[in-house]
Amino acid sequence: MELKFEVGAIRHNLRSKSQMKGMLEGVNIFHDEFIEAIDTHITVSGMPSPCLGGDSIIKLHYIEEYRPESSFADFYARAEKFAKEYCESLGITNKAAN
């Protein structure tokens, strides 16, 4: 099994600090501090197909606070690392099955 990780286009947006921390419930975002964020989607393919004739993919959403000192190449590397670690946590790796 050879996993392929395709990191999509980078989007730049504003998020409330509460959203970045994942605390959406009960927060009035009108009084919250906003921060710049960038995000992308990562498509993971190359997994065994569960059905004949069908391809399996995982689509992940990756977001982080915008860092002007960081390059886009660094962002793409962090996004891909996130996707690889996520797949490993599910038991999906590039190792051949025994």
N, C-alpha and C positions, 0 to 999 in steps of 0.2 A: 504494500500500500504506500503510495507516494502522495502525501498531502501537498496541496498547492495553496498558497496564501496570496490573495490579490487585494491590496489595499487601494481603496477608491480615492476619489478626489477629496481634497480637504475643504471643509466649509468653516467659515469664521462667523461667530455669532456672539450674542450676549446671553449670559445665564445668571440667575440669582445665586448667591452663595449657598442658599438652602437647597436649590436644585442640584448643585454640584456635590453636595454632601448626601443627597438622596433623601432629604427630609421634606417631602412635599406636603404632607398632611398637616393642616392646621397652621400654615405659615402664610402670612399676608405679604406677598412679594412686592406690594407697592411701597412697603417700608424697608425692604431688604436692600442690601448692597449688591450691585451688579458687577460682574467680572467678565472679561473677554475669554472666550473659549474657542477651541477648534475641535472639529470632530470629523469622523469618516466612517465608512462601512468597510468591513473586511469580509471577503467571501472565501470560505475554506472549501476546497473541492478535492477530489482524488480519493474519496472514501469508498468502501465497498457499497454497492447498490443493494438496498433491501428488496427491491423488486426487479424482475427482468425488464430490461429496456429503460430503466429509470436511473438518473444520476442523483446522487445525494450531495447536498451542499449545506453548509452552515453559514448564516449571515450574521455577523456581529456588529454592534455599534460601539465605537470607541470614542471617548471624549476626554479632553484634558484642558486645564487652564492654559491660556495662550501665554507663551514665553517668548518675548521678542529676541532673546539671546540664543534661542534654539533654532536650528535649521529645519527645513522641511524633511530633509533626509533623516534627521534624528527623530522627528515625529513619526515618520513611516516605520522606522526601526522599532520604536516603542509600541506602535500599533501592532506590528507583526509579532513582536514578542508577547504581547497581551493575548493575541489569538492563539499562538502556540501553547502558552501556559493554560489557557482555557481548554483547549482540546486535550491536553495532557490530563487536566483535572477530570475530564470525562472518560479517560482511558483510551483516547484516540491519539495514536502516535504514528510516527513515520517508520516504526520498527515492523519488520515482517512478522506475521503471525506464525507461531510454532505449530 
